[in-house]
Amino acid sequence: MIKPRKVVFQREVVTAAYAGAPCDPITRVAVMAVFRNPLAGQVVDDLSPLFQIGHALGEQLSGEAIAQLPGAPVSYGKAALVGPMCEMEHGGAVIHPKLGAPMRAAAGGGKAVIPSNVKIGPPGTLIDVPLGHKDDPWSFDHFDTMTLFIADAPGPEEIVLCLAYADGGRPNPRCGSGPVKS
């Protein structure tokens, strides 16, 4: 089991759209784990240690995040923010290919690809975590974003892994539900 330097939770409850139109409450929860990248400063072909870290942190943290939702999770997303001594591919290795299984298991399944993002930056860098419906990739009403940051992370040799879940879509969506499927 990996022991992160820090774990940070962010919880938002939205009760109105930006212009003030009320909506049913929507809760979004993110958990961010800061850990030292064992491959920082290296260019290697075998990224499997990072695959395993993503899987382990997904198992450790997904359930804790979902427990902060008042309703069942209907959308999810993931991201990695890597420090300047890390490659963008290191962040990709943490969120692909093994993080999805524990995220889906904690959410009670999920047929859709988990939207994701990776970015390189110094401490305090903002990262947008895209959200999408866990079962319907064409549910435009659930295309959403959580913007996250940690003031002191990532350090030069660190990665911040971000997992996010929501119990609803955007407030007062009006873009349609996507193409009709047969």
C-alpha positions in Angstrom: 0.0 0.0 0.0 1.3 3.4 -0.9 1.3 6.1 1.7 0.7 9.5 0.2 2.3 12.6 1.7 -1.1 14.2 1.8 -4.7 13.5 1.0 -7.1 16.4 0.4 -10.9 16.2 -0.1 -13.0 18.9 -1.8 -16.8 18.8 -1.6 -19.1 21.1 -3.4 -22.9 21.4 -3.1 -24.5 23.3 -5.9 -28.0 24.6 -5.4 -28.2 27.2 -8.1 -26.7 27.9 -11.6 -24.3 30.7 -12.0 -27.0 33.2 -12.9 -29.0 32.2 -9.8 -31.6 29.9 -11.2 -32.2 27.3 -8.5 -31.7 23.6 -9.2 -31.9 20.3 -7.3 -28.8 20.0 -5.2 -25.8 18.5 -7.0 -22.9 17.3 -4.9 -19.4 16.9 -6.4 -16.6 15.3 -4.4 -12.9 15.0 -5.3 -10.1 13.4 -3.5 -6.5 14.3 -4.2 -3.5 12.2 -3.2 0.0 13.7 -3.3 2.9 11.2 -3.5 6.5 11.0 -4.6 7.0 9.7 -8.1 9.5 6.8 -8.0 10.3 7.5 -11.7 10.9 11.3 -11.3 13.8 12.5 -13.4 14.0 9.3 -15.3 13.0 8.3 -18.9 12.1 4.7 -18.7 9.9 2.4 -20.9 8.5 0.4 -18.0 5.9 2.5 -16.3 4.2 -0.4 -14.5 5.2 0.8 -11.0 3.0 3.9 -11.7 0.1 1.6 -13.0 0.2 -0.2 -9.6 0.2 3.0 -7.6 -2.9 4.3 -9.5 -4.7 1.0 -8.8 -3.7 1.0 -5.1 -4.7 4.6 -4.6 -8.0 4.0 -6.5 -8.8 1.2 -4.1 -7.8 3.2 -1.0 -9.6 6.5 -1.9 -12.6 5.9 -4.2 -14.9 4.6 -1.5 -14.0 7.5 0.8 -14.9 10.0 -1.8 -18.2 8.3 -2.7 -19.1 8.2 1.0 -19.2 12.0 1.0 -22.0 12.0 -1.6 -25.6 12.1 -0.3 -26.8 10.2 -3.4 -25.4 7.5 -5.6 -22.6 8.5 -8.0 -23.8 9.1 -11.5 -20.7 10.7 -13.0 -16.9 10.5 -12.5 -13.6 11.8 -13.7 -9.9 11.5 -13.0 -6.7 13.5 -13.5 -3.1 13.7 -12.6 -0.9 16.8 -12.0 2.8 16.1 -12.2 5.7 18.2 -10.9 8.4 19.6 -13.3 10.8 16.7 -12.7 8.2 14.3 -14.0 7.0 13.4 -17.5 3.4 14.0 -18.5 3.4 10.2 -19.4 4.0 9.5 -15.7 0.7 11.1 -14.9 -0.9 9.1 -17.7 0.5 5.9 -16.3 -1.1 6.6 -12.9 -4.5 7.2 -14.3 -4.3 4.6 -17.1 -4.7 1.6 -17.3 -5.5 0.3 -13.8 -7.2 3.2 -12.0 -10.5 2.7 -13.7 -11.4 -0.7 -12.3 -11.4 0.4 -8.6 -13.2 3.7 -9.5 -15.9 1.8 -11.3 -16.2 -0.9 -8.5 -16.7 1.8 -5.9 -19.3 3.6 -8.0 -21.3 0.3 -8.5 -20.2 -0.1 -12.1 -19.7 2.1 -15.0 -19.9 1.4 -18.8 -18.5 4.7 -20.0 -14.9 5.6 -20.3 -13.8 7.8 -17.4 -12.9 11.3 -18.6 -9.4 12.3 -17.8 -6.7 15.0 -17.9 -3.0 15.2 -17.2 -1.0 18.4 -16.7 2.6 19.4 -15.6 2.9 22.3 -13.2 4.5 23.7 -10.0 2.8 23.8 -6.6 -0.6 25.5 -6.6 -1.3 24.7 -10.3 -5.0 24.4 -11.1 -6.2 21.2 -12.9 -9.6 20.7 -14.4 -11.0 17.2 -13.8 -13.6 16.5 -16.5 -16.7 14.6 -15.4 -19.0 12.4 -17.5 -21.9 10.1 -16.9 -20.6 6.7 -15.7 -22.9 4.7 -18.0 -23.9 7.0 -20.8 -21.0 8.7 -22.7 -23.6 10.7 -24.7 -25.3 12.3 -21.7 -24.5 15.9 -22.5 -26.2 17.0 -19.2 -23.4 15.3 -17.3 -20.4 16.9 -19.1 -19.0 18.9 -16.2 -15.7 19.9 -14.6 -14.2 20.3 -11.1 -11.3 22.7 -10.8 -8.8 21.5 -8.1 -5.5 22.6 -6.6 -3.3 22.1 -3.6 -1.2 25.0 -2.5 2.0 23.0 -1.8 1.7 20.3 -4.4 3.0 18.9 -6.7 6.6 19.3 -5.6 9.1 18.8 -8.4 9.2 15.0 -8.0 5.6 14.5 -7.0 2.3 13.5 -8.6 -1.2 14.6 -7.5 -3.7 12.0 -8.3 -7.3 13.3 -8.5 -10.5 11.3 -8.4 -13.9 13.0 -8.7 -17.5 11.8 -8.5 -20.9 13.6 -8.6 -24.5 12.6 -7.8 -25.9 14.8 -10.7 -25.1 16.6 -13.8 -24.7 20.3 -14.4 -27.2 22.7 -12.8 -30.1 23.4 -15.2 -28.7 21.8 -18.3 -30.3 22.7 -21.6 -27.9 21.3 -24.3 -29.8 18.1 -25.0 -29.1 14.6 -24.1 -27.0 13.6 -27.1 -27.6 11.5 -30.2 -30.4 9.0 -30.2 -29.0 5.5 -30.0 -30.7 2.5 -31.5 
